[in-house]
Amino acid sequence: MYLFNQTIPLNTASLFRFAVFISFVLIFKCVFAQDFPSKQFKIIVPSASGGGTDILARSVAQKISETLKQSAIVENRTGGGSIVGSEYVARSLSDGHTILMGSIANMVMNKILIQKLPYDPEKDFVPIGYISAYPFVLMARTDLPINNFQEFVQYVKSRPDKLSFGSAGIGTLQHVWFSVLLNNLNLQVLHIPFKGAAPVHQEMLGGRIDFMFDNISAAKQYVLSRRLKGIVVSSVDRTVLLPNVPTINESGVTKFDGESWFGLFLPVNTPTNIVNKLRQVMSDINKDIDFVSKIERDGGRMLNMSPENQNIFLRDEIIKWSVAIQKIQVSIE
């Protein structure tokens, strides 16, 4: 054979070799996609087991397993405020079997708050489907003379830096979003960070913390039992789970629109055939009656959007919260 004999100019031979290489890559990817799925799925949750993110991921894993007839497990890779697990998926083999449970925390807030983030949510991942979104609830201690948002503003304004709010830690949504809201209202409240949300709830019940802005999935039990007061919710519309709690926008005092959301992401170089197949799977899961009922019972709403809008949604969220957070100058080293 004389594939590369000396009569072929060097630049032509190089181009020929490159063309052969690309052909092999394309053939490999095509075969790869046709055999999909070929092994167990791993949904990487970048937070501890037992939390809301973990529970949601396990529900999704079960549905993926049922739909594709291939086992799907949840693997918790914690550390670095969700950085460890997120980076792990970004650097994983792009074969569609390793999936990231993404959220507004690791896909938006980390990008805004952490200067040297070892992954880029927009460049290193491709979304295959958003799942659900949950409003936050502003809660107050029951012994405070506050029954609506207007009274909250007046009460806090008359006591600058004398009241407190708790969060699950610096840079968490409880911290950042309440700080954004306070800045919009020109209010001063002392921030007390904890290691997790549960201790804050207990401190509020004990009368030692005044306020908390928390996800409805965690807040609902306290508001429904009237152990804490639900003042407003952060979403555009009221939630059916707490129909008597108005939205911030209804107050007419300020505007605030925020929901904690979740979705699934693959490494960016995953073959298009695999991405499209999993997008269809997620679209079907989001229409499953039992799955939707679970989400709604927890206070969430389904996030159904076309593939064309999935990247746009992520970009818009990053831009929106970047502008808001710049005003409060919060960052994580």
ChimeraX attribute file (.defattr): number of C-alpha atoms within 10 A of each C-alpha:
attribute: neighborCount
match mode: 1-to-1
recipient: residues
	/A:1	4
	/A:2	7
	/A:3	9
	/A:4	14
	/A:5	9
	/A:6	9
	/A:7	8
	/A:8	13
	/A:9	10
	/A:10	11
	/A:11	9
	/A:12	11
	/A:13	16
	/A:14	13
	/A:15	11
	/A:16	15
	/A:17	14
	/A:18	12
	/A:19	12
	/A:20	12
	/A:21	12
	/A:22	12
	/A:23	12
	/A:24	12
	/A:25	12
	/A:26	13
	/A:27	12
	/A:28	12
	/A:29	18
	/A:30	15
	/A:31	11
	/A:32	17
	/A:33	20
	/A:34	12
	/A:35	11
	/A:36	16
	/A:37	18
	/A:38	13
	/A:39	13
	/A:40	14
	/A:41	20
	/A:42	19
	/A:43	25
	/A:44	25
	/A:45	28
	/A:46	28
	/A:47	23
	/A:48	15
	/A:49	16
	/A:50	10
	/A:51	10
	/A:52	14
	/A:53	18
	/A:54	21
	/A:55	14
	/A:56	19
	/A:57	24
	/A:58	18
	/A:59	14
	/A:60	23
	/A:61	19
	/A:62	15
	/A:63	21
	/A:64	21
	/A:65	15
	/A:66	12
	/A:67	14
	/A:68	14
	/A:69	11
	/A:70	15
	/A:71	17
	/A:72	22
	/A:73	17
	/A:74	22
	/A:75	22
	/A:76	17
	/A:77	18
	/A:78	17
	/A:79	13
	/A:80	11
	/A:81	16
	/A:82	20
	/A:83	21
	/A:84	17
	/A:85	23
	/A:86	31
	/A:87	19
	/A:88	18
	/A:89	26
	/A:90	25
	/A:91	13
	/A:92	14
	/A:93	14
	/A:94	17
	/A:95	21
	/A:96	27
	/A:97	19
	/A:98	21
	/A:99	27
	/A:100	26
	/A:101	27
	/A:102	28
	/A:103	24
	/A:104	19
	/A:105	19
	/A:106	19
	/A:107	26
	/A:108	23
	/A:109	21
	/A:110	24
	/A:111	20
	/A:112	21
	/A:113	19
	/A:114	15
	/A:115	11
	/A:116	11
	/A:117	13
	/A:118	13
	/A:119	20
	/A:120	16
	/A:121	25
	/A:122	17
	/A:123	11
	/A:124	17
	/A:125	25
	/A:126	19
	/A:127	24
	/A:128	25
	/A:129	25
	/A:130	27
	/A:131	27
	/A:132	22
	/A:133	22
	/A:134	24
	/A:135	27
	/A:136	28
	/A:137	29
	/A:138	27
	/A:139	25
	/A:140	26
	/A:141	23
	/A:142	18
	/A:143	11
	/A:144	14
	/A:145	11
	/A:146	19
	/A:147	14
	/A:148	16
	/A:149	20
	/A:150	14
	/A:151	13
	/A:152	16
	/A:153	16
	/A:154	12
	/A:155	15
	/A:156	18
	/A:157	16
	/A:158	11
	/A:159	12
	/A:160	13
	/A:161	13
	/A:162	12
	/A:163	16
	/A:164	17
	/A:165	23
	/A:166	27
	/A:167	27
	/A:168	20
	/A:169	18
	/A:170	17
	/A:171	20
	/A:172	18
	/A:173	21
	/A:174	23
	/A:175	22
	/A:176	24
	/A:177	21
	/A:178	23
	/A:179	25
	/A:180	20
	/A:181	19
	/A:182	16
	/A:183	15
	/A:184	16
	/A:185	14
	/A:186	11
	/A:187	17
	/A:188	18
	/A:189	19
	/A:190	16
	/A:191	20
	/A:192	15
	/A:193	19
	/A:194	14
	/A:195	11
	/A:196	13
	/A:197	20
	/A:198	12
	/A:199	15
	/A:200	23
	/A:201	23
	/A:202	12
	/A:203	15
	/A:204	22
	/A:205	17
	/A:206	11
	/A:207	14
	/A:208	15
	/A:209	21
	/A:210	23
	/A:211	26
	/A:212	28
	/A:213	28
	/A:214	27
	/A:215	24
	/A:216	26
	/A:217	18
	/A:218	18
	/A:219	22
	/A:220	21
	/A:221	12
	/A:222	16
	/A:223	21
	/A:224	13
	/A:225	9
	/A:226	12
	/A:227	16
	/A:228	24
	/A:229	24
	/A:230	29
	/A:231	23
	/A:232	25
	/A:233	30
	/A:234	28
	/A:235	21
	/A:236	17
	/A:237	15
	/A:238	18
	/A:239	21
	/A:240	13
	/A:241	16
	/A:242	17
	/A:243	10
	/A:244	12
	/A:245	19
	/A:246	22
	/A:247	26
	/A:248	26
	/A:249	17
	/A:250	16
	/A:251	13
	/A:252	10
	/A:253	13
	/A:254	11
	/A:255	15
	/A:256	17
	/A:257	14
	/A:258	17
	/A:259	20
	/A:260	19
	/A:261	20
	/A:262	24
	/A:263	21
	/A:264	23
	/A:265	28
	/A:266	28
	/A:267	26
	/A:268	19
	/A:269	16
	/A:270	18
	/A:271	17
	/A:272	14
	/A:273	16
	/A:274	24
	/A:275	24
	/A:276	13
	/A:277	17
	/A:278	20
	/A:279	19
	/A:280	15
	/A:281	17
	/A:282	23
	/A:283	20
	/A:284	13
	/A:285	19
	/A:286	22
	/A:287	12
	/A:288	12
	/A:289	9
	/A:290	10
	/A:291	16
	/A:292	17
	/A:293	14
	/A:294	13
	/A:295	20
	/A:296	17
	/A:297	12
	/A:298	15
	/A:299	23
	/A:300	25
	/A:301	20
	/A:302	19
	/A:303	16
	/A:304	16
	/A:305	13
	/A:306	13
	/A:307	17
	/A:308	8
	/A:309	12
	/A:310	17
	/A:311	15
	/A:312	12
	/A:313	12
	/A:314	19
	/A:315	15
	/A:316	12
	/A:317	15
	/A:318	20
	/A:319	12
	/A:320	13
	/A:321	17
	/A:322	16
	/A:323	11
	/A:324	17
	/A:325	19
	/A:326	13
	/A:327	12
	/A:328	15
	/A:329	11
	/A:330	16
	/A:331	16
	/A:332	11
	/A:333	6
